[in-house]
Amino acid sequence: MNHYANKKSAAESMLDIALLLANASQLKAVIEQGPGFAFFIPLVVLISISLMLQIGVGVLLIFLELFQVPFTVFQGIGVFSIKRIL
């Protein structure tokens, strides 16, 4: 892998971590406001879903890297499912 790709990958990883920490911070702030806040439940639900999806994608990417699953397998599945929906 070349130097540019390594830097790009590291920068993307840092942005992913920053987003995860920002969502965790937002969830903490909403919980500290308490249930009296007007949008308490929707915010907790949406931020929690966002956190779970971020963690899920991270675990999936680690799994794909560990087992060297080619990305083209998933591209074919995605194209098929999109064509099927349309």
PDB file as gemmi writes it, atoms N, CA and C in Angstrom:
CRYST1    1.000    1.000    1.000  90.00  90.00  90.00 P 1                      
ATOM      1  N   MET A   1       0.850  -1.170   0.000  1.00  0.00           N  
ATOM      2  CA  MET A   1       0.000   0.000   0.000  1.00  0.00           C  
ATOM      3  C   MET A   1       0.902   1.241   0.000  1.00  0.00           C  
ATOM      4  N   ASN A   2       0.477   2.264  -0.709  1.00  0.00           N  
ATOM      5  CA  ASN A   2       1.327   3.441  -0.777  1.00  0.00           C  
ATOM      6  C   ASN A   2       1.111   4.372   0.417  1.00  0.00           C  
ATOM      7  N   HIS A   3       1.945   5.368   0.497  1.00  0.00           N  
ATOM      8  CA  HIS A   3       1.941   6.291   1.628  1.00  0.00           C  
ATOM      9  C   HIS A   3       0.630   7.077   1.714  1.00  0.00           C  
ATOM     10  N   TYR A   4       0.126   7.529   0.565  1.00  0.00           N  
ATOM     11  CA  TYR A   4      -1.121   8.295   0.536  1.00  0.00           C  
ATOM     12  C   TYR A   4      -2.289   7.473   1.073  1.00  0.00           C  
ATOM     13  N   ALA A   5      -2.389   6.219   0.660  1.00  0.00           N  
ATOM     14  CA  ALA A   5      -3.479   5.357   1.106  1.00  0.00           C  
ATOM     15  C   ALA A   5      -3.401   5.113   2.612  1.00  0.00           C  
ATOM     16  N   ASN A   6      -2.198   4.971   3.138  1.00  0.00           N  
ATOM     17  CA  ASN A   6      -2.044   4.782   4.587  1.00  0.00           C  
ATOM     18  C   ASN A   6      -2.511   6.011   5.348  1.00  0.00           C  
ATOM     19  N   LYS A   7      -2.135   7.191   4.872  1.00  0.00           N  
ATOM     20  CA  LYS A   7      -2.559   8.422   5.545  1.00  0.00           C  
ATOM     21  C   LYS A   7      -4.069   8.607   5.455  1.00  0.00           C  
ATOM     22  N   LYS A   8      -4.635   8.302   4.299  1.00  0.00           N  
ATOM     23  CA  LYS A   8      -6.078   8.432   4.112  1.00  0.00           C  
ATOM     24  C   LYS A   8      -6.822   7.485   5.047  1.00  0.00           C  
ATOM     25  N   SER A   9      -6.349   6.262   5.149  1.00  0.00           N  
ATOM     26  CA  SER A   9      -6.979   5.280   6.015  1.00  0.00           C  
ATOM     27  C   SER A   9      -6.898   5.709   7.483  1.00  0.00           C  
ATOM     28  N   ALA A  10      -5.760   6.221   7.889  1.00  0.00           N  
ATOM     29  CA  ALA A  10      -5.595   6.681   9.273  1.00  0.00           C  
ATOM     30  C   ALA A  10      -6.514   7.869   9.557  1.00  0.00           C  
ATOM     31  N   ALA A  11      -6.621   8.792   8.610  1.00  0.00           N  
ATOM     32  CA  ALA A  11      -7.485   9.957   8.794  1.00  0.00           C  
ATOM     33  C   ALA A  11      -8.950   9.538   8.892  1.00  0.00           C  
ATOM     34  N   GLU A  12      -9.375   8.600   8.062  1.00  0.00           N  
ATOM     35  CA  GLU A  12     -10.756   8.116   8.123  1.00  0.00           C  
ATOM     36  C   GLU A  12     -11.028   7.423   9.458  1.00  0.00           C  
ATOM     37  N   SER A  13     -10.069   6.672   9.950  1.00  0.00           N  
ATOM     38  CA  SER A  13     -10.233   5.999  11.236  1.00  0.00           C  
ATOM     39  C   SER A  13     -10.371   7.001  12.368  1.00  0.00           C  
ATOM     40  N   MET A  14      -9.564   8.063  12.317  1.00  0.00           N  
ATOM     41  CA  MET A  14      -9.664   9.095  13.355  1.00  0.00           C  
ATOM     42  C   MET A  14     -11.008   9.813  13.294  1.00  0.00           C  
ATOM     43  N   LEU A  15     -11.532  10.046  12.092  1.00  0.00           N  
ATOM     44  CA  LEU A  15     -12.846  10.679  11.960  1.00  0.00           C  
ATOM     45  C   LEU A  15     -13.949   9.762  12.486  1.00  0.00           C  
ATOM     46  N   ASP A  16     -13.826   8.471  12.233  1.00  0.00           N  
ATOM     47  CA  ASP A  16     -14.806   7.514  12.754  1.00  0.00           C  
ATOM     48  C   ASP A  16     -14.810   7.503  14.278  1.00  0.00           C  
ATOM     49  N   ILE A  17     -13.638   7.522  14.863  1.00  0.00           N  
ATOM     50  CA  ILE A  17     -13.534   7.546  16.326  1.00  0.00           C  
ATOM     51  C   ILE A  17     -14.088   8.848  16.884  1.00  0.00           C  
ATOM     52  N   ALA A  18     -13.811   9.960  16.205  1.00  0.00           N  
ATOM     53  CA  ALA A  18     -14.327  11.251  16.649  1.00  0.00           C  
ATOM     54  C   ALA A  18     -15.848  11.275  16.610  1.00  0.00           C  
ATOM     55  N   LEU A  19     -16.447  10.701  15.560  1.00  0.00           N  
ATOM     56  CA  LEU A  19     -17.900  10.642  15.459  1.00  0.00           C  
ATOM     57  C   LEU A  19     -18.488   9.768  16.563  1.00  0.00           C  
ATOM     58  N   LEU A  20     -17.848   8.644  16.837  1.00  0.00           N  
ATOM     59  CA  LEU A  20     -18.311   7.754  17.900  1.00  0.00           C  
ATOM     60  C   LEU A  20     -18.266   8.464  19.255  1.00  0.00           C  
ATOM     61  N   LEU A  21     -17.180   9.164  19.529  1.00  0.00           N  
ATOM     62  CA  LEU A  21     -17.059   9.892  20.796  1.00  0.00           C  
ATOM     63  C   LEU A  21     -18.048  11.044  20.885  1.00  0.00           C  
ATOM     64  N   ALA A  22     -18.292  11.725  19.764  1.00  0.00           N  
ATOM     65  CA  ALA A  22     -19.260  12.819  19.761  1.00  0.00           C  
ATOM     66  C   ALA A  22     -20.665  12.297  20.052  1.00  0.00           C  
ATOM     67  N   ASN A  23     -21.022  11.170  19.455  1.00  0.00           N  
ATOM     68  CA  ASN A  23     -22.334  10.585  19.729  1.00  0.00           C  
ATOM     69  C   ASN A  23     -22.457  10.137  21.180  1.00  0.00           C  
ATOM     70  N   ALA A  24     -21.403   9.565  21.723  1.00  0.00           N  
ATOM     71  CA  ALA A  24     -21.430   9.152  23.132  1.00  0.00           C  
ATOM     72  C   ALA A  24     -21.583  10.372  24.041  1.00  0.00           C  
ATOM     73  N   SER A  25     -20.907  11.450  23.699  1.00  0.00           N  
ATOM     74  CA  SER A  25     -21.009  12.679  24.480  1.00  0.00           C  
ATOM     75  C   SER A  25     -22.426  13.265  24.404  1.00  0.00           C  
ATOM     76  N   GLN A  26     -23.007  13.231  23.209  1.00  0.00           N  
ATOM     77  CA  GLN A  26     -24.376  13.728  23.051  1.00  0.00           C  
ATOM     78  C   GLN A  26     -25.364  12.886  23.852  1.00  0.00           C  
ATOM     79  N   LEU A  27     -25.177  11.577  23.833  1.00  0.00           N  
ATOM     80  CA  LEU A  27     -26.054  10.700  24.602  1.00  0.00           C  
ATOM     81  C   LEU A  27     -25.928  10.986  26.094  1.00  0.00           C  
ATOM     82  N   LYS A  28     -24.718  11.195  26.560  1.00  0.00           N  
ATOM     83  CA  LYS A  28     -24.495  11.523  27.973  1.00  0.00           C  
ATOM     84  C   LYS A  28     -25.187  12.833  28.333  1.00  0.00           C  
ATOM     85  N   ALA A  29     -25.089  13.843  27.466  1.00  0.00           N  
ATOM     86  CA  ALA A  29     -25.712  15.141  27.734  1.00  0.00           C  
ATOM     87  C   ALA A  29     -27.233  15.031  27.765  1.00  0.00           C  
ATOM     88  N   VAL A  30     -27.801  14.246  26.867  1.00  0.00           N  
ATOM     89  CA  VAL A  30     -29.255  14.074  26.838  1.00  0.00           C  
ATOM     90  C   VAL A  30     -29.722  13.343  28.092  1.00  0.00           C  
ATOM     91  N   ILE A  31     -28.990  12.315  28.507  1.00  0.00           N  
ATOM     92  CA  ILE A  31     -29.371  11.571  29.708  1.00  0.00           C  
ATOM     93  C   ILE A  31     -29.257  12.457  30.947  1.00  0.00           C  
ATOM     94  N   GLU A  32     -28.254  13.338  30.981  1.00  0.00           N  
ATOM     95  CA  GLU A  32     -28.110  14.248  32.116  1.00  0.00           C  
ATOM     96  C   GLU A  32     -29.256  15.251  32.184  1.00  0.00           C  
ATOM     97  N   GLN A  33     -29.851  15.596  31.031  1.00  0.00           N  
ATOM     98  CA  GLN A  33     -31.006  16.509  31.019  1.00  0.00           C  
ATOM     99  C   GLN A  33     -32.207  15.872  31.704  1.00  0.00           C  
ATOM    100  N   GLY A  34     -32.315  14.569  31.571  1.00  0.00           N  
ATOM    101  CA  GLY A  34     -33.386  13.840  32.226  1.00  0.00           C  
ATOM    102  C   GLY A  34     -34.634  13.728  31.373  1.00  0.00           C  
ATOM    103  N   PRO A  35     -35.565  12.913  31.823  1.00  0.00           N  
ATOM    104  CA  PRO A  35     -36.792  12.658  31.068  1.00  0.00           C  
ATOM    105  C   PRO A  35     -37.702  13.886  30.950  1.00  0.00           C  
ATOM    106  N   GLY A  36     -37.456  14.922  31.686  1.00  0.00           N  
ATOM    107  CA  GLY A  36     -38.265  16.124  31.594  1.00  0.00           C  
ATOM    108  C   GLY A  36     -38.034  16.897  30.307  1.00  0.00           C  
ATOM    109  N   PHE A  37     -36.957  16.607  29.625  1.00  0.00           N  
ATOM    110  CA  PHE A  37     -36.626  17.258  28.359  1.00  0.00           C  
ATOM    111  C   PHE A  37     -37.648  16.832  27.303  1.00  0.00           C  
ATOM    112  N   ALA A  38     -38.094  17.773  26.453  1.00  0.00           N  
ATOM    113  CA  ALA A  38     -39.191  17.525  25.507  1.00  0.00           C  
ATOM    114  C   ALA A  38     -38.903  16.369  24.552  1.00  0.00           C  
ATOM    115  N   PHE A  39     -37.696  16.265  24.041  1.00  0.00           N  
ATOM    116  CA  PHE A  39     -37.381  15.237  23.049  1.00  0.00           C  
ATOM    117  C   PHE A  39     -36.461  14.160  23.618  1.00  0.00           C  
ATOM    118  N   PHE A  40     -36.624  13.863  24.889  1.00  0.00           N  
ATOM    119  CA  PHE A  40     -35.724  12.932  25.563  1.00  0.00           C  
ATOM    120  C   PHE A  40     -35.715  11.552  24.902  1.00  0.00           C  
ATOM    121  N   ILE A  41     -36.872  10.931  24.792  1.00  0.00           N  
ATOM    122  CA  ILE A  41     -36.937   9.558  24.280  1.00  0.00           C  
ATOM    123  C   ILE A  41     -36.501   9.478  22.811  1.00  0.00           C  
ATOM    124  N   PRO A  42     -36.994  10.352  21.917  1.00  0.00           N  
ATOM    125  CA  PRO A  42     -36.516  10.249  20.525  1.00  0.00           C  
ATOM    126  C   PRO A  42     -35.007  10.450  20.393  1.00  0.00           C  
ATOM    127  N   LEU A  43     -34.443  11.374  21.157  1.00  0.00           N  
ATOM    128  CA  LEU A  43     -33.002  11.600  21.078  1.00  0.00           C  
ATOM    129  C   LEU A  43     -32.209  10.412  21.593  1.00  0.00           C  
ATOM    130  N   VAL A  44     -32.639   9.842  22.689  1.00  0.00           N  
ATOM    131  CA  VAL A  44     -31.940   8.674  23.236  1.00  0.00           C  
ATOM    132  C   VAL A  44     -32.006   7.515  22.247  1.00  0.00           C  
ATOM    133  N   VAL A  45     -33.179   7.310  21.656  1.00  0.00           N  
ATOM    134  CA  VAL A  45     -33.343   6.211  20.697  1.00  0.00           C  
ATOM    135  C   VAL A  45     -32.470   6.437  19.464  1.00  0.00           C  
ATOM    136  N   LEU A  46     -32.524   7.625  18.874  1.00  0.00           N  
ATOM    137  CA  LEU A  46     -31.772   7.898  17.650  1.00  0.00           C  
ATOM    138  C   LEU A  46     -30.264   7.871  17.871  1.00  0.00           C  
ATOM    139  N   ILE A  47     -29.800   8.446  18.963  1.00  0.00           N  
ATOM    140  CA  ILE A  47     -28.366   8.430  19.247  1.00  0.00           C  
ATOM    141  C   ILE A  47     -27.899   7.008  19.545  1.00  0.00           C  
ATOM    142  N   SER A  48     -28.725   6.241  20.248  1.00  0.00           N  
ATOM    143  CA  SER A  48     -28.375   4.845  20.539  1.00  0.00           C  
ATOM    144  C   SER A  48     -28.298   4.018  19.263  1.00  0.00           C  
ATOM    145  N   ILE A  49     -29.247   4.237  18.345  1.00  0.00           N  
ATOM    146  CA  ILE A  49     -29.209   3.527  17.060  1.00  0.00           C  
ATOM    147  C   ILE A  49     -27.944   3.892  16.304  1.00  0.00           C  
ATOM    148  N   SER A  50     -27.600   5.171  16.305  1.00  0.00           N  
ATOM    149  CA  SER A  50     -26.388   5.616  15.617  1.00  0.00           C  
ATOM    150  C   SER A  50     -25.144   4.952  16.209  1.00  0.00           C  
ATOM    151  N   LEU A  51     -25.069   4.894  17.517  1.00  0.00           N  
ATOM    152  CA  LEU A  51     -23.929   4.248  18.171  1.00  0.00           C  
ATOM    153  C   LEU A  51     -23.863   2.752  17.844  1.00  0.00           C  
ATOM    154  N   MET A  52     -25.015   2.093  17.876  1.00  0.00           N  
ATOM    155  CA  MET A  52     -25.020   0.659  17.581  1.00  0.00           C  
ATOM    156  C   MET A  52     -24.598   0.393  16.131  1.00  0.00           C  
ATOM    157  N   LEU A  53     -25.067   1.224  15.199  1.00  0.00           N  
ATOM    158  CA  LEU A  53     -24.679   1.047  13.800  1.00  0.00           C  
ATOM    159  C   LEU A  53     -23.185   1.294  13.600  1.00  0.00           C  
ATOM    160  N   GLN A  54     -22.654   2.315  14.263  1.00  0.00           N  
ATOM    161  CA  GLN A  54     -21.217   2.590  14.145  1.00  0.00           C  
ATOM    162  C   GLN A  54     -20.391   1.433  14.685  1.00  0.00           C  
ATOM    163  N   ILE A  55     -20.787   0.896  15.824  1.00  0.00           N  
ATOM    164  CA  ILE A  55     -20.061  -0.236  16.405  1.00  0.00           C  
ATOM    165  C   ILE A  55     -20.213  -1.460  15.510  1.00  0.00           C  
ATOM    166  N   GLY A  56     -21.412  -1.685  14.988  1.00  0.00           N  
ATOM    167  CA  GLY A  56     -21.638  -2.820  14.103  1.00  0.00           C  
ATOM    168  C   GLY A  56     -20.793  -2.757  12.836  1.00  0.00           C  
ATOM    169  N   VAL A  57     -20.713  -1.582  12.231  1.00  0.00           N  
ATOM    170  CA  VAL A  57     -19.899  -1.414  11.031  1.00  0.00           C  
ATOM    171  C   VAL A  57     -18.423  -1.630  11.361  1.00  0.00           C  
ATOM    172  N   GLY A  58     -17.986  -1.122  12.498  1.00  0.00           N  
ATOM    173  CA  GLY A  58     -16.601  -1.324  12.917  1.00  0.00           C  
ATOM    174  C   GLY A  58     -16.265  -2.791  13.095  1.00  0.00           C  
ATOM    175  N   VAL A  59     -17.155  -3.530  13.740  1.00  0.00           N  
ATOM    176  CA  VAL A  59     -16.936  -4.969  13.943  1.00  0.00           C  
ATOM    177  C   VAL A  59     -16.947  -5.692  12.598  1.00  0.00           C  
ATOM    178  N   LEU A  60     -17.872  -5.311  11.715  1.00  0.00           N  
ATOM    179  CA  LEU A  60     -17.934  -5.936  10.396  1.00  0.00           C  
ATOM    180  C   LEU A  60     -16.660  -5.679   9.597  1.00  0.00           C  
ATOM    181  N   LEU A  61     -16.148  -4.465   9.650  1.00  0.00           N  
ATOM    182  CA  LEU A  61     -14.914  -4.151   8.929  1.00  0.00           C  
ATOM    183  C   LEU A  61     -13.724  -4.938   9.482  1.00  0.00           C  
ATOM    184  N   ILE A  62     -13.678  -5.085  10.787  1.00  0.00           N  
ATOM    185  CA  ILE A  62     -12.608  -5.888  11.394  1.00  0.00           C  
ATOM    186  C   ILE A  62     -12.736  -7.344  10.948  1.00  0.00           C  
ATOM    187  N   PHE A  63     -13.964  -7.861  10.951  1.00  0.00           N  
ATOM    188  CA  PHE A  63     -14.211  -9.237  10.508  1.00  0.00           C  
ATOM    189  C   PHE A  63     -13.776  -9.423   9.052  1.00  0.00           C  
ATOM    190  N   LEU A  64     -14.153  -8.477   8.192  1.00  0.00           N  
ATOM    191  CA  LEU A  64     -13.790  -8.587   6.778  1.00  0.00           C  
ATOM    192  C   LEU A  64     -12.276  -8.553   6.586  1.00  0.00           C  
ATOM    193  N   GLU A  65     -11.602  -7.737   7.374  1.00  0.00           N  
ATOM    194  CA  GLU A  65     -10.146  -7.638   7.244  1.00  0.00           C  
ATOM    195  C   GLU A  65      -9.452  -8.896   7.776  1.00  0.00           C  
ATOM    196  N   LEU A  66      -9.944  -9.431   8.882  1.00  0.00           N  
ATOM    197  CA  LEU A  66      -9.324 -10.622   9.460  1.00  0.00           C  
ATOM    198  C   LEU A  66      -9.453 -11.838   8.553  1.00  0.00           C  
ATOM    199  N   PHE A  67     -10.603 -11.989   7.927  1.00  0.00           N  
ATOM    200  CA  PHE A  67     -10.844 -13.164   7.106  1.00  0.00           C  
ATOM    201  C   PHE A  67     -10.631 -12.898   5.622  1.00  0.00           C  
ATOM    202  N   GLN A  68     -10.142 -11.718   5.277  1.00  0.00           N  
ATOM    203  CA  GLN A  68      -9.798 -11.356   3.900  1.00  0.00           C  
ATOM    204  C   GLN A  68     -10.934 -11.632   2.920  1.00  0.00           C  
ATOM    205  N   VAL A  69     -12.155 -11.209   3.287  1.00  0.00           N  
ATOM    206  CA  VAL A  69     -13.305 -11.380   2.410  1.00  0.00           C  
ATOM    207  C   VAL A  69     -13.223 -10.317   1.323  1.00  0.00           C  
ATOM    208  N   PRO A  70     -13.266 -10.714   0.055  1.00  0.00           N  
ATOM    209  CA  PRO A  70     -13.173  -9.713  -1.012  1.00  0.00           C  
ATOM    210  C   PRO A  70     -14.423  -8.832  -1.050  1.00  0.00           C  
ATOM    211  N   PHE A  71     -14.224  -7.546  -1.239  1.00  0.00           N  
ATOM    212  CA  PHE A  71     -15.322  -6.588  -1.226  1.00  0.00           C  
ATOM    213  C   PHE A  71     -16.259  -6.803  -2.407  1.00  0.00           C  
ATOM    214  N   THR A  72     -15.764  -7.363  -3.492  1.00  0.00           N  
ATOM    215  CA  THR A  72     -16.594  -7.554  -4.676  1.00  0.00           C  
ATOM    216  C   THR A  72     -17.759  -8.500  -4.399  1.00  0.00           C  
ATOM    217  N   VAL A  73     -17.610  -9.408  -3.447  1.00  0.00           N  
ATOM    218  CA  VAL A  73     -18.707 -10.296  -3.077  1.00  0.00           C  
ATOM    219  C   VAL A  73     -19.880  -9.470  -2.583  1.00  0.00           C  
ATOM    220  N   PHE A  74     -19.613  -8.471  -1.742  1.00  0.00           N  
ATOM    221  CA  PHE A  74     -20.673  -7.651  -1.196  1.00  0.00           C  
ATOM    222  C   PHE A  74     -21.208  -6.652  -2.211  1.00  0.00           C  
ATOM    223  N   GLN A  75     -20.390  -6.217  -3.145  1.00  0.00           N  
ATOM    224  CA  GLN A  75     -20.874  -5.325  -4.192  1.00  0.00           C  
ATOM    225  C   GLN A  75     -21.902  -6.041  -5.043  1.00  0.00           C  
ATOM    226  N   GLY A  76     -21.646  -7.293  -5.373  1.00  0.00           N  
ATOM    227  CA  GLY A  76     -22.593  -8.065  -6.171  1.00  0.00           C  
ATOM    228  C   GLY A  76     -23.914  -8.255  -5.445  1.00  0.00           C  
ATOM    229  N   ILE A  77     -23.867  -8.521  -4.166  1.00  0.00           N  
ATOM    230  CA  ILE A  77     -25.082  -8.694  -3.372  1.00  0.00           C  
ATOM    231  C   ILE A  77     -25.855  -7.382  -3.318  1.00  0.00           C  
ATOM    232  N   GLY A  78     -25.145  -6.270  -3.106  1.00  0.00           N  
ATOM    233  CA  GLY A  78     -25.799  -4.970  -3.023  1.00  0.00           C  
ATOM    234  C   GLY A  78     -26.464  -4.577  -4.318  1.00  0.00           C  
ATOM    235  N   VAL A  79     -25.798  -4.809  -5.435  1.00  0.00           N  
ATOM    236  CA  VAL A  79     -26.372  -4.476  -6.735  1.00  0.00           C  
ATOM    237  C   VAL A  79     -27.603  -5.324  -6.984  1.00  0.00           C  
ATOM    238  N   PHE A  80     -27.518  -6.609  -6.644  1.00  0.00           N  
ATOM    239  CA  PHE A  80     -28.658  -7.499  -6.849  1.00  0.00           C  
ATOM    240  C   PHE A  80     -29.855  -7.041  -6.037  1.00  0.00           C  
ATOM    241  N   SER A  81     -29.636  -6.707  -4.765  1.00  0.00           N  
ATOM    242  CA  SER A  81     -30.761  -6.330  -3.905  1.00  0.00           C  
ATOM    243  C   SER A  81     -31.359  -4.983  -4.327  1.00  0.00           C  
ATOM    244  N   ILE A  82     -30.541  -4.070  -4.820  1.00  0.00           N  
ATOM    245  CA  ILE A  82     -31.063  -2.783  -5.277  1.00  0.00           C  
ATOM    246  C   ILE A  82     -31.898  -2.994  -6.545  1.00  0.00           C  
ATOM    247  N   LYS A  83     -31.404  -3.804  -7.469  1.00  0.00           N  
ATOM    248  CA  LYS A  83     -32.165  -4.072  -8.685  1.00  0.00           C  
ATOM    249  C   LYS A  83     -33.479  -4.787  -8.355  1.00  0.00           C  
ATOM    250  N   ARG A  84     -33.432  -5.648  -7.374  1.00  0.00           N  
ATOM    251  CA  ARG A  84     -34.632  -6.399  -7.010  1.00  0.00           C  
ATOM    252  C   ARG A  84     -35.698  -5.465  -6.418  1.00  0.00           C  
ATOM    253  N   ILE A  85     -35.274  -4.477  -5.634  1.00  0.00           N  
ATOM    254  CA  ILE A  85     -36.202  -3.530  -5.020  1.00  0.00           C  
ATOM    255  C   ILE A  85     -36.845  -2.655  -6.088  1.00  0.00           C  
ATOM    256  N   LEU A  86     -36.027  -2.180  -7.039  1.00  0.00           N  
ATOM    257  CA  LEU A  86     -36.543  -1.314  -8.091  1.00  0.00           C  
ATOM    258  C   LEU A  86     -37.401  -2.117  -9.031  1.00  0.00           C  
TER     259      LEU A  86                                                      
END                                                                             
